[in-house]
Amino acid sequence: MGFGVGLIRLVPGTFGTLAAIPIYWAPALVLPPLAIALLAIPLFFVGVWACDRTGRDLGVEDHNAMVFDEIVAFLPLAAVSSASFVLQAIAFVLFRLFDIWKPFPIRELEKRVRGGLGVMLDDVAAAVYAYILFLLFVALVP
Protein backbone atom coordinates (compact mmCIF):
# COMPACT_ATOMS: atom_id res chain seq x y z
CA MET A 1 0.00 0.00 0.00
CA GLY A 2 1.46 3.26 -1.08
CA PHE A 3 0.84 2.98 -4.79
CA GLY A 4 4.52 3.48 -5.62
CA VAL A 5 4.83 6.95 -4.10
CA GLY A 6 7.85 5.76 -2.13
CA LEU A 7 9.68 5.53 -5.45
CA ILE A 8 9.55 9.31 -5.82
CA ARG A 9 13.15 10.22 -5.06
CA LEU A 10 12.44 13.63 -3.55
CA VAL A 11 10.94 13.35 -0.03
CA PRO A 12 9.31 9.89 -0.34
CA GLY A 13 8.11 10.00 3.29
CA THR A 14 6.21 13.19 2.61
CA PHE A 15 4.59 11.66 -0.45
CA GLY A 16 3.80 8.55 1.58
CA THR A 17 2.05 10.69 4.17
CA LEU A 18 0.17 12.51 1.41
CA ALA A 19 -0.96 9.11 0.08
CA ALA A 20 -2.54 8.42 3.48
CA ILE A 21 -5.05 11.24 2.99
CA PRO A 22 -6.99 9.71 0.06
CA ILE A 23 -6.52 6.30 1.67
CA TYR A 24 -8.37 7.79 4.66
CA TRP A 25 -11.03 9.53 2.55
CA ALA A 26 -12.12 6.40 0.65
CA PRO A 27 -13.32 4.39 3.67
CA ALA A 28 -14.52 7.63 5.31
CA LEU A 29 -17.40 7.53 2.86
CA VAL A 30 -18.84 4.55 4.75
CA LEU A 31 -16.98 4.34 8.09
CA PRO A 32 -16.79 6.78 11.01
CA PRO A 33 -13.39 8.35 11.77
CA LEU A 34 -12.89 6.24 14.90
CA ALA A 35 -13.28 3.00 12.92
CA ILE A 36 -10.66 4.14 10.43
CA ALA A 37 -8.31 5.19 13.22
CA LEU A 38 -8.71 1.76 14.80
CA LEU A 39 -7.87 0.11 11.47
CA ALA A 40 -4.36 1.39 12.03
CA ILE A 41 -3.87 -1.21 14.79
CA PRO A 42 -4.04 -4.34 12.59
CA LEU A 43 -2.34 -2.41 9.77
CA PHE A 44 0.55 -1.71 12.16
CA PHE A 45 1.14 -5.44 12.57
CA VAL A 46 0.83 -6.02 8.83
CA GLY A 47 3.39 -3.24 8.43
CA VAL A 48 5.81 -4.84 10.88
CA TRP A 49 5.76 -8.00 8.80
CA ALA A 50 5.79 -6.25 5.40
CA CYS A 51 8.55 -3.77 6.29
CA ASP A 52 10.66 -6.51 7.83
CA ARG A 53 10.29 -8.69 4.75
CA THR A 54 10.81 -5.86 2.29
CA GLY A 55 13.83 -4.55 4.18
CA ARG A 56 15.44 -8.00 4.12
CA ASP A 57 14.64 -8.46 0.42
CA LEU A 58 16.06 -5.04 -0.48
CA GLY A 59 19.04 -5.39 1.83
CA VAL A 60 18.21 -2.05 3.49
CA GLU A 61 16.30 -2.23 6.76
CA ASP A 62 14.39 1.04 6.31
CA HIS A 63 14.54 1.72 2.58
CA ASN A 64 13.27 5.15 1.51
CA ALA A 65 10.83 3.53 -0.92
CA MET A 66 8.95 1.91 1.98
CA VAL A 67 6.20 4.34 2.99
CA PHE A 68 3.68 1.96 4.54
CA ASP A 69 4.90 3.16 7.94
CA GLU A 70 4.00 6.77 7.17
CA ILE A 71 0.60 5.78 5.81
CA VAL A 72 -0.36 3.67 8.82
CA ALA A 73 0.96 6.16 11.37
CA PHE A 74 -0.88 9.06 9.74
CA LEU A 75 -4.29 7.34 9.40
CA PRO A 76 -5.37 8.05 13.00
CA LEU A 77 -4.25 11.67 12.61
CA ALA A 78 -6.24 11.94 9.39
CA ALA A 79 -9.26 10.60 11.25
CA VAL A 80 -8.87 12.95 14.21
CA SER A 81 -8.43 15.93 11.92
CA SER A 82 -11.13 14.98 9.43
CA ALA A 83 -13.40 17.89 10.37
CA SER A 84 -11.70 20.14 7.84
CA PHE A 85 -9.01 20.31 5.20
CA VAL A 86 -7.19 22.95 7.28
CA LEU A 87 -7.04 20.63 10.29
CA GLN A 88 -5.77 17.79 8.11
CA ALA A 89 -3.08 20.09 6.73
CA ILE A 90 -2.03 21.03 10.28
CA ALA A 91 -1.92 17.35 11.32
CA PHE A 92 0.09 16.57 8.17
CA VAL A 93 2.66 19.30 8.88
CA LEU A 94 3.00 18.27 12.54
CA PHE A 95 3.48 14.61 11.63
CA ARG A 96 6.10 15.40 8.98
CA LEU A 97 7.89 17.73 11.42
CA PHE A 98 8.25 15.01 14.05
CA ASP A 99 8.97 12.26 11.52
CA ILE A 100 11.85 14.31 10.08
CA TRP A 101 13.10 15.89 13.32
CA LYS A 102 12.87 12.68 15.39
CA PRO A 103 13.06 14.18 18.91
CA PHE A 104 13.76 11.93 21.88
CA PRO A 105 12.95 9.05 22.04
CA ILE A 106 12.10 8.67 18.34
CA ARG A 107 15.70 8.66 17.12
CA GLU A 108 16.62 6.17 19.85
CA LEU A 109 13.77 3.89 18.80
CA GLU A 110 14.97 4.11 15.22
CA LYS A 111 18.53 3.16 16.24
CA ARG A 112 17.75 0.44 18.79
CA VAL A 113 14.65 -1.37 17.51
CA ARG A 114 15.55 -3.35 14.44
CA GLY A 115 13.55 -4.79 11.59
CA GLY A 116 9.98 -4.07 10.66
CA LEU A 117 9.04 -3.21 14.23
CA GLY A 118 11.62 -0.42 14.29
CA VAL A 119 10.50 0.87 10.90
CA MET A 120 6.89 1.10 12.07
CA LEU A 121 7.52 2.21 15.64
CA ASP A 122 9.42 5.42 14.95
CA ASP A 123 6.57 6.69 12.77
CA VAL A 124 3.99 5.82 15.39
CA ALA A 125 6.05 7.75 17.95
CA ALA A 126 6.16 10.73 15.57
CA ALA A 127 2.38 10.48 15.21
CA VAL A 128 1.96 10.51 19.01
CA TYR A 129 3.97 13.75 19.25
CA ALA A 130 1.96 15.23 16.37
CA TYR A 131 -1.30 14.15 18.01
CA ILE A 132 -0.41 15.83 21.31
CA LEU A 133 0.49 19.12 19.59
CA PHE A 134 -2.57 18.86 17.37
CA LEU A 135 -4.83 18.52 20.42
CA LEU A 136 -3.15 21.50 22.05
CA PHE A 137 -3.62 23.53 18.87
CA VAL A 138 -7.31 22.62 18.65
CA ALA A 139 -7.84 23.38 22.34
CA LEU A 140 -6.02 26.70 22.34
CA VAL A 141 -6.84 28.21 18.95
CA PRO A 142 -10.43 29.40 18.60
N, C-alpha and C positions, 0 to 999 in steps of 0.2 A: 504494500500500500504506500503510495507516494507518487505513483504514476510517472516515475522517471525524473521527477524534479530534482532529486539528489544528484543527477548527472550534470546539472547546470553548474559550471565551474565556479562562477562568482556567487558567493554566499549561499551554498546549498542548504544550510540549516534554516536560513531565513525563508527560502522558497519552500522548504518542507513545512515550516510553520504556516506559511500562507496557504499551502495545500490543505491544512487542517480546517480552514474556514469553510470551504465548500463541502468538505467531508462532514462537517458538523451540520451545515444547512440542509443537506439532503435528508437525513433521518429526522431533522427538526420539523419537517412537514407532517410527520405522523407521531413523533415521540416528544414528550416533555423534556425540557433541558436537563432535569435531574436524571432521567433515564439514560440520556446520552453521556452525561458525566460519569455515571456508574459503568457504562460500557468500557470506559478506560481501564477498569480493573482487570477484566479478562484480557483485554488487548495488551496490557502491560506484560502479562505472562507470555502471551504469544510473541511479543516483542523481545523478551529475554531470550526465548528459544531462537527466533528468527535472526536477531542481531548476533547472537553467539555463532550460529551456523554460518551466516554470511561473512562475519569477520574471519572465521577459520578458513572458509573457502577463498576469500580474497587475500588472506595473509596479512590483513591489517585489522586489528581488533575493533577500532571505531572509525571505519572508512567514511570519508566525507559524503560519499554517495548514499549512505544509509541515513534516511531521514524519518524512519518509522518512529524513532524515539521522540522527535520533535512533534510529530502528529499526535501521538498518544498523549504526551504530556500536555499539549495545548488544548485537547478536546474539553476537559473540565473547565478550563478558563473561557473557552468559546461559549460553553453552556452558561456559565455564571454571568457573562457579559452580553448575553444574547438580546438584551432589551434594546440595544441600539448599535448602529454601526460605529458610532464614536466610542462607545464603551469597548467594543471588540477591538478597535484600533488601539486603545489605551492598554488593554490586556495584552495585545500582540507586542507592543513596544516594551512593556514591562518584562514579558517573558524573554524576548530577544536580549534585552539588557542583561538579565541575570544568566541566561544561557551563554552569552559571550563573556561577561565579566567573571563569572564563576566565583563569587565570594565564598568565604568559609561557611560551611564545610564542603561546598560543591567541588572545588578543585581537589580536595583530599579524597572525596568519594571517587572522582574520576581516576586518580592515581592508584588508589588502593583496592578498589573493587574491580576485578577483572571480568572479562567476557561480556556476554549479553546483559547480565545483571548490571554491570558497571555502566554500560552504554545507556541503558534505560534509566538507571537511578539518578544520574547527574541531571538529566532533563526534568525528572519529576521534582528533584530538589529545587531547580530553577523555577519550576511552576509554583511550588509552595511559596517561595519568596515573592514571586509576581502576584500570587493570590493575596497575600497579606497586604502588600502595597496597594493592590487594586481595591481591597475592602476599605482600607484607610482613605483612599481617594474618594470612593463613593460616599463614605460616611462624612467626610469633611468638606467636600465641594458640593455646593447646593445645585 
